[in-house]
Amino acid sequence: MDRTRLVADAILSAAADAVVASDREGIIRVWNPGAERIFGHRADEALGQSLDLIIPERLRPRHWEGFRRVMATGESHYGAGDLLSVPGVRKDGQRISLEFTIVPLKDKQGQMQGLAAVMRDVTSRFEEIRGLKKKLAEATVPPSPH
């Protein structure tokens, strides 16, 4: 095994973030320990499955429309390194809030072979911000006259 592969394997194994890669059809091909922790699926349960495994059902049509467009064109609406926010779903059905970046996976000829995503569970931060916004809204509503 070459040094680059050893480094890549070490990073994937140690990353707290989920690293998930899929092929052109949206089938999961890489699922690191961070993904196991965040989503609750073991690698042997996730590998070979559709990305639908972690996408809330109501968001799937929009996801697949964008996914197919990126596979066909090699272009995304999002720039390299853009941080995206989306909901996800855990094995137990719990909805979670995710921030992630996507990385196109291209062959030597520049043809799209799939996508990789590095994802972080930001559910607690998202809920804290939502709670603060609610408190702020309640504090700024003038009392109703009686």
N, C-alpha and C positions, 0 to 999 in steps of 0.2 A: 504494500500500500504506500502511495507516495505521501510526502509531507503535507501537501495541500489537502488531501483527503483526510488525513489524520486531524488536522486543524479544524476542518469543516465538521467532522463527526463530533469532535470535542465541543465545539460551539453549540451544535444542535442538541447534544445531550445535556449540556449545562444551562442552557438558556431558560430563564424563568418565563419568558414569553412563549406563546404557542407559535410554532413554525409548521405551517401546513402547505403542502404543494399538491397541485392536481395536474392531471394531463389535460389534453385538448377537450376531452369529453366531460371534465369536471369530476373525474374519479380521483380520490385521495391516494397519493403515491408516497408522501412523506408526512409523518405524524410524530412529532418529538415528545419527550416527557412533559414539556410545558403545555402542549396541547392536551395530553392526558389529564394533567392537573386542572386546567381551566375548563375543559368540556366534559370530563368524567368518563370518556371512552378510552379503553386501553388501545394501544396501537393495533393489536390483532383484531379489534372490533371495528376500527376506523379504516384501516388500509383496504383499498379495493371498493370502498363505499362511495356513494355520491356525496358531494358537498352539501346536499340537502340535510345531511346528518346534523349540521350545525347552523342551518339557516332557518329562521322562523317561517312557517308555512306561508303566511300571508305575503312575505317578501320574496318568495322564490321566483315568481314570474319576472319581476323587475331584475333580480339578480341574474337569471339566466339570459335575459335579453342583453344586458350589459356584457356578460361573460362571452356570449356568442359573437357580439360585435368586436370585442377585443381579440378573440381568437381569429376572426376573419381579417381584421385590419392591422393587428399588431399595435394598435393605438388605444390609449385610454383617455378618458376625460381628465384623469388625475395625473399630475406631473410626478416625476421621480421624487420619491421621498415625501409626497403629500401624506398627511396623517388623516385618515378617514375614520368616521364614527358610525357604527352600525350596531343593531341588536343581534344577539346570537342566542342559541339555545343549547343548554346542557343535556346530558344523557337523562337526567331526572326530570326534564321538562322545564326547569327553571330558566327564565329569560335573563340574559346578562347583557351588559353594555360593553362593547369592544371598541378599541382604537387600533388601527392597523395600517400598514403600508403594504402595497402590492409590488411584486417584482415579476416582470415578464420573463418567461423561460423560453429562449429562442435557440435554435440549432445554429450551426456554423454558417448556414446560408441566410440566417435572419428570419427563418420561419417560426411562427409561434408553436411551441410544444406544450405549453401549459402556463400556469401562474403559481407563484408562491406568495404567501402572506405571512407577515410577522404580526401577531396579534397580542394585545394586552387586555386583561379584564379590568375595566375601570368602573364597574358597577357601583362600588361604594362611593367613589368620588362623584359619579353622576347623580346618585340619590341624595348625597349631601348638598350638591348645588341646587337640585330641584327643591329640596326642603328649604334652603336659604331663600330661593326666589319666592316660594310660597309665603314665607314669613315676611319678606319685604313687601309683597303685594298686600298682605293683610295689614301691615303697619301703615301703608300709604293710602288705604281706602278710608275716605272720610266717614265718620259715624253718621248713620241715617237719623234725620230729625224725627222726634216722636211727637 
